[in-house]
Amino acid sequence: MMNKSAAQGVASAFLLCCGIMGCHLAVAATVPDAKLVKFGEALFFDVNFSLQRTQSCATCHLPGQGFVDKRPNRAANAVSLGDDNVSLGTRNAPTLSYAASTPSFHVDRNGEYRGGFFLDGRAHDLATQAKEPFLNPIEMALPDAHLLAQRLRENPNYTAAVTMLFGAEVVQDDNAVHSAVGQALAAFQKSPQFSPFDSKYDRFLRGEYRMTEMEERGRILFFSSLINCNLCHLLDSPEQETFTDYRYHNIGTPPNPLVQQHGTGKLPDLGLLANPLVEDTLQAGKFKVPTLRNIAVTGPYMHNGVFAELRTVLEFYNQYIIADTKNPETGKPWRAPEVADNISQDLLQQGQPMDRYRIETLIAFFKTLTDRQFEHLLED
């Protein structure tokens, strides 16, 4: 985390990079994307945009940890701690890896909801999503855009950056500053750091890596019709595959007792039905299908972080095909779904059961979806 002076240093470096430090700033008609990315990067790591100056975007989406939150807390880091060091949310912080590939929230030709940002798709685009945590009372907790703009204006390098990138009039408009911050953060998240496509799987496609026997068996199993993972986790874009179709499903995820005890928010979590644009009660309990990119290093899993291990997730899917299975993490029967209606039984009951060997091969394949920068995080 950075204090105020450190954040100014990052912004200063940004301006030096742009070659404008100490110069009179005119409104630029066209600014290279690289400058907006650099500005977004400075904002991403700056704790001064949270109420107590303790939390930045990187706090819950740490670049060195797969862009997820690995901080320990009383909910076993299933959900994130807020800027007040007390509040805990009710949803697991998803990875920002490959988020830029997410389509805008829409209804497809089959009448199904797809895309959008957050687990319920309520943000139409990446810039809108990036703006929201600043004003969320259990996240960065700023009361309004006015204070956010004040925090930005107290840093002269940020003021200069906004003037250069968006125009002098934007600096004095609180809501415009809020929007500018969102656009800069979105630009940073669209940079190759977040979507490098350089995992072992990508290198395999380019002929630069040879799969091990287990990885190859897992790959074949994943793409087969035997277990149907690819019904939801495949967009059919071989060179830029994100391993999600961005649809919404209720898979019967059980509630997380720690979130029920400590979380700040309304439960049960209605998922897609919590999206203000969705009124159809048949969407209750549905959440956006997550990417499998970096899945082996971005646990805990499910919308509420209820499962600590990737193996548990696969065993959970097995229970829809094999009767009387138990949660391997608790040794007890699976808890009832958080939302028992609208479960996608037609998808979950397809395919063959996964024995231990199949699960091992799938996990081996999932590990190949880990970006090169995170491979050191993989467990043997």
N, C-alpha and C positions, 0 to 999 in steps of 0.2 A: 504494500500500500504506500501511497505517496502523501506527504504533508503538503501544505500550501506552497512552500518555497520550492519543493521538489517538482510539484506539478508545473509551476511557472518555468522551471528549467526545461521540462519536456516540451512545453509550448514554445519556449525560446529556441530549442533545437529545431522544432518544426519550422519556425520562421527563417532560421538560418538556412535550412534545407531549401526553402523556397526562394532564398536570395533576396529577401525584402527587409531584413532587419535594419532599422534606422532610416528607412526611406519613406517618403510621402506616399500614402496608399490611395490609389484611385480605384474605382469600381471596375473590375475586369469583366468584360463581356463573356469571355470563355476562359475557364481555368482548367488546366490539366487535372484529370482525375487523381493523379498521384498526390497533389497538394491536399485535396479533400481527404484522401486516405490517411495522410500523415496527421491531419487535424483530428480525424476520428480516432486514430491510435492514441493521441495524447489524452483525449476525453475518456477513452475506454479505461485507462489506468488511473484516472484522477478521482481520489476519494472526496474532493471538495464539493462534489455535486450530490452528496448525501447530507442529511440534516446534521448529524453529529460529526461529519467529516471522517467516517470510519470505513466507508464502503464504496467501492467502485464497481463498474461492470465486471471487471476482471476478478472481483472477489468471489462471485458466484459462477463465473465462467473463466476459470484460470487457464491461461494458454498452456502452461506446463503440465496440465492434468486433463487433457482432452476437452477443454472448455466446459467443464462441469465443476460443481462445488464439492470439494473433498474436506471441508472443515468439519471437525467433529462437533457434535452438539447433542442435546438430550433426546433428539429424535434419530440418533444414529446416522446423521447427515442424509436422511431420506428426503428431507426438505431443508430449506435454507433459513439461516438466521438473519434477521433484519438489522438495519443500521443502529437500532436501539439496543442491540445485544440481548434482546429478550424475545421479541416476536419471532415466531416460526410460521411459515406458510403451510399450505396443505398440498402443494404439488412439488414434485421433484424438478430441480432445475435441469432442463434438457441441454444437451450439448449444442454449441453453436456451430459445430462442424457441419459444413455443407448446407447451412441454413439458407444461404443465398440462392440455392437452387429451388427453394420452395415456391410454388406458384401462388398467386393471389387467391384469396378465399373466393370460391365460386361453386356453383352447382353444375355438374357435368351433364353430358347428354343422356346419361342414365338416371338423372334426377338425384344423384348422390353428391353430398358435400365433399369438397376437396380443398386442400391447400390452406393458406392463411397461417398466421403466426400465433404463438402460444399453443398449448395443447388443445385449446378449444377453437382455434382459428379466428379469435376475435379481432386481431390486428390484420388489416388488409395487406400491408406490405412490411418490409423489414424496417424501414424508417419509422413507421408508426409503432412497431413493436419496441424499437430501441428507446422511444420516448417515454413509455409507460412506467418502467420501474422507478424513475426519478420521483414520481408523484404518488407512488403506491405507499400507503401508510405503514405496511409491514415489510417494505423493502428499503428503498433509499429515503423515503419519508419526507421529502420536501413538500410543503403545504400547497405550493402553487408554482406556476411558471415564472412569477415575478421574482421569487427567491432564487430560482435556477438562473434567471438572467442576471440577477445581482452577483451571484457567485461567479458567473462567467466574466462580468464586467470588472470584477476586482482583480482580474489577471489581465494586464495590458496586452500581453502577447495573444491571448484569446480574442480580445477586442479587435486587435489588428487582423487576426486571422479571419474572423467573421466579416469584417469590413472588406477584406480582399476577396473572399470567396463568395459572399452573398450580397454585399452592398452596404454602404454606410448607414442607410436608414434602418437596416435590420437590427443593428446593435441596440437601438433604443426601444424596440418593439418586443415585449416579453414573449408573446406567443410565437413571433417570428424567430426569436433566439431558440426557443424550445424546438421548433421545427428544424432549424439549422443544425442543432445538436443531433437530432435524430437522423438527418440526412448524412452527416459526417460519420456517425457511428455505423450506419448502414454501408457506407462506402468502404470503411475499414473491414467490415465483416464480409464484403465481397472480394477482398484481396486473396491472393493465393495461399496465404498463411492458414486460412480457414478451410479452403477447398483445394488441397494440393494434388489430389488424385495420384499419390505416389506410394500407396500401400503395396504389399507383396502381391496382392491380387491384380493391381494395376500394372505392376512390373511383369507379372505373369502374362497378362494380355499383350504386352509389348514384346514378349519373348526375352525378358531380362531376368526372369526368376523361374525356377522349376519347383513346382509344388512337391511337398513330401507326400508319401503315400496316404497318410491320414488327412492332410489338407485336400488332396485330390478327391478322395472318397467323399469327404464332406461337401466339396464343391459339386460333385455329381449328384449327391443326394439332395442338396439344396435346390438345384435347378430341375430336379425330377418331379414327377407327379405323385411320388410315393408319399410325401409328407406335406406337400403343398405350401411350404413357407413362401414360395414365390407368388402366391396368389395376392399377397399384400405387400411383400417386401421386394418388389421388382417393378421398375418403371419401364423396362425394356429399352434402355438407352446405353448400349454396351460400353461406349467410350467414356461416358460421364454418368454411370449408374450410381444412384444414391441409395438404392435398396429400400425404397418406400414408394408406394403409389399415392401417398398423401391423402388417402381416404380416412374415414372415421369408423371405429368399431367399438362395441362393448364386448370385451372378451371375458367378462366375469371376474375381473381383478378383485381380490378381497380387500377390505379396508386394512390400513396399517394402524395397529393399536397405538403406536407411539405418536402418530399424527393425530389420531383421535384424542389422545390425552393432552398433547402439547401444542397442536396446530392452531393457528389463528385464522379462522375462516369457517364458512358454512359447510357442514357435512350432512348428508353424503354429497360428494362432489358430482354434480350433474354433467360435467364435461361439456360436450357440444351444446347441450341445451342451455348452458350458462352464457353462450354467445348471444349478445343482444339481437343479432340478426336471425336467430333461430327460434321459432316458436313451436315447432312440431315436437310433441312430447315423446315421440318414438326415437328421438335423438338423445334421450337421457342416458347418461353413463358412457357415451361414446367419446373416444379420444383419438387424436390424430396418430396414425401409424408412424412410429419413429424410424429414423434412418438406422441402418445396421452399420454404417460407417463408424469405426472406433467403438463399436458396441462392447468389445472385450475389456475396455479400460474406462468405461463411463457409467459403471454401476453406482449406486443401487438402481433397480429397475422397476418399471411400471410408473404410472402417473404419480403415484404416492410413495415411490421408493420402497415398496413393501418387501421386495425380494433382494437380498444382498448379492446373490450369486447368479451368474448367467445360466448355470446348470439348472437352477431352481425354476427359471422361466421355462425352459424346455420341458421339465417334468410337469410343470403346471399345464402346459398344452396337452401333455399326455393324458391327463386326467379326464379329458373329454372323450377319449377313446378306450382307456383302460379303467375299469371300475376299481374303487376302493384303494386308490393311491394316496400317499401322504406327502406332506410338505417336508422335504429333506432337511430344511433348516430348523424345523420345530419338532419333527417326528410325530406330528399330529395331523389329523385330516385337514384338508383345505378348508379355510373359513368360507362362509357364504359370501357371495359377491357384494360389493359395496352398493351397486345398483343391479337388482336382480332382473329387471325388465330389459328387453331389447338386446339380449345377448346374441351374438352372431353364431348361433348353433350350426347353421348351414356350412359355415367355413370351418369351424372348430372340430366338427365331427367327421370331416373328410380326411382321407389319407390313412396310412398305417401307423401303428404305434411305434415309438422310438425306444429301442432297447438301449442298454448302456453304451454299446459300441457305436450305434448311430449317433447318440448324443455326443460322444467323444469326438467323432469325426466332424460333426457340425461345429462344435466349439473350436476345433482346429482350423476349420475354414473361416469361421468368424474372426479369428485372430489375424487372418491374412488381410482383413479389411481395415486393419489399424494403420494409420498414416505413419510414415517413416519417423516423424518427430516424436511419436508416442510409443514406438516399439519397445523402448526400454522399460515401459510401465507394465508390459505383459508378464503374467505369471507363467512359470514353466508348467 
